[in-house]
């Protein structure tokens, strides 16, 4: 799937992460910009989580920016899932 | 060679000399082993009514025999508002002086501008309690050939007595001074309170310059620094950025995590057996640490317990407790906010003390020896209760030894407070990156997730269990936290040593290796 609209979730607070998603033209693939205060210690696991989730939604033609300040795994997953669903206009109510 | 905590310590380092491995917190003191005082305070000849006033800092420095290889010292009472350290090094650099040993009692972010001098050989050696920010990063990455020496506040005094730190020139900023160099930090527009760390510099430096932005009529009282040690006096427009030196009052943290930890720590203290009338108490000025004072204050009121003295870095919160009659006396080696200066100046039960009286292990008794309960922070703590307060999780030097190991060794109850993890980095480790305070001097760790008692203190653990507190084995807590955060990947280091951490008795408790840049 490809994002319909630009979307974001999360905050810049410590122990949180912010994800920004915007659609790219057709056949652009994925463009990822990931930065993290704990890149040295947890960079590999962060990248893995992001790729797995993008794969599971079969996301393509997507520009994804992540700025992490040491979020735990469940936080990363929840924030990313929300950002993806928002970009796909699948979220409803207050989660929109 | 290995020290008693299993850390590999070289026998000799070029530029520092022979190293003595740490053998236990009280090993040297028990045996009465100490280095002889090898540096006598200098004699001076001053004629009656001879003027000490210099027009500029530069003129005073020229009159102080600047030379290559000299040691220049400073105090850090102006905290992040200090501007004179950078100015002094600019002047020395412009004069072409090289290979300076910088012996500031601590270094802060405001000293980042001297970084080029580490690169170009103006400054080649550093002694300090703390190093932070750009300097901490550059030093961790190996900018200096000779490792920096990290000392405690008490250890610095010892190093000056024994000539490990041999000060040629001390530059002492003061918020009030007179023409003879009597000086204090307790009044004036740039007031910073106690000037306790600089007293030893004034006594032992070959040349001493007092710099003030507030020249008062003779005599300047109180005589925190006295004229018989001062060579030159300089009046400048400003000794620093007042907004960063000391402001208002220190507020208790609002962070729910810190408050939770602080409340648990106060419960620990209450049930430890040491919360009795006449107890002596010290808390750090940081988040959870200071918040412990808030809960202890409530408990003291509820139970009608009055303490003896509070010690150390003094905040407005300590002043409030003094004024409430909860403690008899404040001993103040360093003041943290503007309200404190006023109290120090006007309340005779609020006493300014020099670093030697505060924490030097080798004299007839420092006040840290009289502490009953101290609450300290930590960047990391390991399952042997060793504490790191100097290197951060990213491997840079970003903290200060300060009075951490001094107070821990003196106190009957040393409580370390910290969250179990910060920004996904677990704080409880199998092995801390750098040991500053040995685990044998730490009694209990308090985190939001549980309380761990050092197994060497069985009675304390029984007292706390009886009170129904949530006691966990530190090994279990370490695993529990790792399960939440995941296990962080290791940082990579080279064999080069960039820092040597002295214990307060001068033995080497740990070394810091050069971080590999990624």
Interface residues (C-beta under 8 A of the other chain):
Chain A: X14 X15 X37 X38 X40 X41 X42 X43 X44 X45 X69 X70 X71 X72 X73
Chain B: X393 X394 X395 X422 X423 X424 X425 X484 X485 X486 X488 X489 X491 X518
